[in-house]
Amino acid sequence: MPFPPLIKPPRLAPGDTIGLIAPAGVISQDIVDRSAARVEALGFKVKLGAHLTAVHGSYAGLWAQRMIDFNAMFRDPEVKAIWAIRGGSGALQLLPHIDYQMIRAHPKILIGYSDLTALHLAIARHAGLVTFHGPLAMSTPSDYATRHLLDVLMDPRQETVIGMAPENAARAPTAPQYTLRTVVPGVATGRLTGGNLSLVAALAGTPYAADIRGSLLFLEDVNEEPYRIDRMLMQLQMNQPFSQAAGVMLGVFEGCGPAPGESALTLDETTDQHLRPLAIPAVTGWSFGHIRDQFTLPMGVQARLDTAVQTLTLLESAVS
């Protein structure tokens, strides 16, 4: 199935209203309050989803309740951006029920990462809307993350150069997962696609899967042992070989080392099995993932990866 032509949401302006939703994991009223306060501190107004504190097991309510809030925010002319409060699990349940034509008719900024990967990939495939793999509303504020998010959403430019977070480089000596590594050097240009590895793998072979052909594929995960990372990478490779991409970027994989005392490959040894044979640029430890200091990746826009200077350059604006 061909992707619909790419469309971009209108830019965000100071004082605009941002709608908060919980399309996946359960949240408390305290988390809602803190997330709303963060949005207001950035100079925006807040509109809350009607079912934010609903509970259905580990989910933020029944899928139908989460769907009501999701649809309401896209249809509300007052809301200019939609920000997921948290990830967790459950966003996959929404995919068959989304009105993708409605989303295309009401293009808006959608922000989040982790389980939100499911929504990003499905919307890209069926609505053609640029969405934003970036911090969650409940994420611990970071100057680096906030600056990159607001730059992409509010200041459309034909070229935006993104360098790595110095805060992450400072963590690398004691936390090796933050180490920037070039596995295969070079320069590559392509559409940005990817997200949380668990979700990208789960959607492989479905009508909502990422299309990695000619793309800059970016992947990250958290709290997965190396053998599980290998399994998910193998699942993706058997569905669409990474060699079909223009380049591969792996972020910071927090908590993804082997279990203590276990005979196992390290995370780097595991990922290198997949990256070293490639004839395309491939890097690890870049500044995105389940981390505080992360840059925002607009899904579907053209970008250039340069391993020599360790930058990602957006080659077009992500908003109109």
C-alpha positions in Angstrom: 0.0 0.0 0.0 1.6 3.3 -1.0 1.9 6.0 1.6 -0.3 9.1 1.2 1.5 12.4 0.2 3.3 13.9 3.2 1.5 16.8 5.0 2.8 19.0 7.8 0.9 20.3 10.8 0.7 24.1 11.4 3.5 25.5 13.6 3.0 26.1 17.3 2.8 29.7 18.5 3.2 31.1 22.0 0.0 31.0 23.9 -1.5 28.2 21.8 -3.5 25.4 23.4 -1.9 22.0 23.8 -4.2 19.0 24.5 -2.9 16.3 26.9 -3.9 12.7 26.3 -3.0 9.3 27.8 -3.3 6.8 24.9 -1.4 4.0 26.6 -0.4 3.4 30.2 -2.3 4.4 33.3 -1.5 7.8 35.0 -2.3 9.4 38.3 -3.9 12.8 39.0 -0.5 14.0 40.3 1.1 13.1 37.0 -1.7 15.0 35.1 -1.2 18.1 37.3 2.6 18.1 36.9 2.3 17.6 33.1 -0.2 20.5 32.8 2.1 22.7 34.9 5.0 21.9 32.6 3.0 22.9 29.5 1.9 26.1 31.1 5.5 26.9 32.2 6.4 26.8 28.5 3.9 29.5 27.8 1.0 27.5 26.4 -2.6 26.8 27.5 -3.7 23.3 28.5 -6.7 21.3 27.6 -7.1 18.0 29.4 -8.6 14.8 27.9 -11.8 13.7 29.5 -10.6 10.3 30.5 -7.0 10.9 31.6 -7.2 9.2 34.9 -9.4 6.3 33.8 -8.0 2.8 34.8 -8.4 -0.5 33.0 -5.7 -2.7 34.4 -2.4 -1.1 33.4 -4.0 1.0 30.7 -5.4 4.5 31.0 -8.9 3.3 30.6 -10.6 1.2 28.0 -9.4 1.6 24.4 -12.7 3.3 23.6 -12.1 5.9 26.3 -8.6 6.6 25.1 -9.9 6.8 21.5 -12.6 9.4 22.6 -9.9 11.7 23.9 -7.6 11.1 20.9 -10.4 12.0 18.4 -11.6 14.9 20.5 -8.2 16.6 20.5 -7.8 16.2 16.7 -11.3 17.6 16.1 -11.1 20.5 18.5 -10.2 23.7 16.6 -8.9 25.3 19.8 -6.2 22.6 20.2 -3.0 23.2 18.1 -0.9 20.3 19.4 -1.5 17.0 21.1 1.0 15.8 23.7 1.0 12.3 25.2 1.6 12.4 29.0 3.2 8.9 29.1 3.9 5.8 27.1 3.8 2.4 28.8 1.6 0.0 26.8 -1.7 0.0 25.0 -1.3 2.4 22.0 -1.4 -0.6 19.7 -5.1 -1.2 20.7 -6.1 2.1 19.0 -4.6 1.5 15.6 -7.6 -0.3 14.0 -10.0 2.3 15.3 -8.3 5.5 14.2 -10.1 7.6 11.6 -7.0 8.4 9.5 -9.0 10.5 7.0 -10.1 12.7 9.9 -6.5 13.1 11.0 -5.5 14.1 7.5 -8.3 16.6 7.4 -7.3 18.1 10.8 -3.5 18.0 10.8 -2.0 18.7 14.2 1.3 18.3 16.0 1.4 15.0 17.9 4.3 14.5 20.4 5.6 11.5 22.3 7.9 8.5 22.2 8.1 4.9 23.6 4.7 3.3 23.1 3.6 6.3 21.0 5.8 4.8 18.3 2.7 2.8 17.3 0.7 5.9 16.7 3.5 7.6 14.8 4.0 4.7 12.4 0.3 4.1 11.8 -0.4 7.8 11.2 2.6 8.1 8.8 1.4 5.1 6.8 -2.3 5.9 6.6 -2.6 9.7 7.1 0.8 10.9 5.8 1.1 13.4 8.7 4.4 14.4 10.1 4.4 13.6 13.8 7.1 14.1 16.5 9.1 11.4 18.3 10.1 13.6 21.3 9.7 14.0 25.1 6.5 13.0 26.9 4.6 15.6 28.8 5.6 13.9 32.0 9.3 13.7 31.1 11.7 15.3 33.5 12.4 18.8 31.9 15.7 19.2 30.2 17.1 22.4 28.6 18.5 20.4 25.7 15.3 18.4 25.1 13.0 21.4 25.5 15.1 23.6 23.2 15.1 21.0 20.4 11.4 20.3 20.7 10.4 23.9 20.6 12.8 24.7 17.7 11.2 22.0 15.6 7.6 22.9 16.5 7.8 26.7 16.5 10.6 27.8 14.2 10.3 26.2 10.8 13.6 26.3 8.8 14.7 24.7 5.6 17.8 23.3 7.4 18.2 22.5 11.1 21.5 21.0 12.4 21.1 18.8 15.5 24.2 18.0 17.5 24.5 15.5 20.3 23.7 16.4 24.0 26.9 17.3 25.9 25.1 16.0 29.0 25.0 12.6 27.5 28.7 12.7 26.6 29.5 13.5 30.2 27.6 10.4 31.3 29.5 8.1 28.9 32.6 7.4 31.1 30.5 5.7 33.8 27.5 4.6 31.6 28.8 3.1 28.4 25.4 3.1 26.7 25.8 6.9 26.3 29.0 6.5 24.3 28.8 7.8 20.7 30.0 5.1 18.3 30.3 5.1 14.6 30.0 1.5 13.5 29.9 2.2 9.7 31.1 5.7 8.7 29.6 7.9 6.0 26.9 10.3 5.1 23.3 9.3 4.4 20.1 11.1 3.4 16.5 9.8 3.8 13.1 10.0 5.5 13.1 9.7 9.3 11.3 6.6 10.5 11.5 4.3 13.4 11.1 4.7 17.2 10.9 2.2 20.0 12.4 -1.1 18.8 9.8 -3.2 20.6 7.0 -1.4 18.8 8.7 -1.2 15.4 9.3 -5.0 15.6 5.7 -5.7 16.8 4.3 -3.9 13.8 6.5 -5.6 11.2 4.4 -7.3 8.6 1.2 -5.5 9.6 -0.7 -2.7 7.8 0.9 -0.2 10.2 4.6 -1.2 9.8 7.4 1.2 9.1 8.7 1.2 5.6 12.5 1.4 5.9 13.4 1.5 2.2 15.5 4.6 1.6 14.9 5.8 5.2 17.1 7.0 8.0 16.0 4.3 10.5 16.2 5.2 14.1 15.7 2.8 17.0 15.9 2.8 20.8 14.7 0.7 23.7 14.8 0.3 27.5 15.2 -2.6 30.0 15.6 -5.3 27.4 18.4 -7.8 27.6 20.7 -8.2 24.6 19.2 -11.5 23.5 15.9 -9.8 23.2 17.3 -6.9 21.3 18.9 -9.4 18.9 15.6 -11.2 18.5 13.8 -8.0 17.6 16.5 -6.8 15.3 16.3 -10.2 13.6 12.6 -9.9 13.2 12.9 -6.6 11.5 15.8 -7.8 9.3 13.8 -10.8 8.1 10.9 -8.5 7.2 12.9 -5.7 5.6 16.7 -5.9 5.6 18.5 -2.9 7.1 20.5 -2.8 3.9 17.4 -1.3 2.2 17.7 1.8 4.5 19.9 4.8 3.8 21.3 4.7 7.3 20.7 3.4 10.8 20.8 5.3 14.0 20.6 3.6 17.4 19.9 5.8 20.4 20.7 5.2 24.1 19.5 1.8 25.1 19.1 2.3 28.9 19.1 -0.8 31.1 19.8 -3.1 28.1 22.9 -4.9 29.4 23.0 -8.7 30.1 21.8 -9.9 33.5 24.6 -10.0 36.2 26.6 -13.3 36.1 25.0 -14.4 32.8 27.1 -15.6 29.9 25.9 -13.3 27.2 27.0 -10.8 24.5 27.2 -7.2 25.5 24.7 -4.7 24.0 27.4 -3.4 21.6 28.4 -6.9 20.5 24.7 -7.7 19.9 24.0 -4.6 17.8 27.3 -4.8 15.9 26.3 -8.2 14.5 23.5 -6.4 12.6 25.3 -3.1 11.8 28.8 -4.0 10.9 27.9 -6.0 7.7 26.0 -3.0 6.3 27.3 -0.9 3.5 25.4 2.1 4.8 26.2 4.5 7.7 25.4 3.2 11.1 25.8 4.7 14.6 24.9 4.0 18.2 24.5 6.0 21.4 22.9 9.0 19.8 20.9 11.4 21.9 17.4 9.9 21.8 15.7 7.1 23.7 14.3 6.7 27.2 16.6 9.5 28.4 16.3 13.0 29.8 18.4 14.8 27.2 16.9 13.7 23.9 16.3 15.5 20.6 13.0 15.4 18.7 12.7 13.5 15.4 10.0 14.6 13.0 8.7 11.4 11.4 8.7 11.5 7.6 10.9 14.5 6.9 14.1 14.3 4.9 17.3 14.4 7.0 21.0 13.9 6.6 23.2 11.7 9.0 26.9 12.6 9.0 28.9 10.3 11.2 32.1 12.3 10.9 30.7 15.4 12.6 28.1 13.4 14.6 25.1 15.5 13.5 21.6 15.0 12.1 20.5 17.7 9.8 16.8 18.2 9.1 16.6 19.2 5.4 13.1 20.7 5.5 10.8 22.2 8.0 8.6 19.8 10.0 5.7 22.3 10.4 3.9 24.6 8.0 
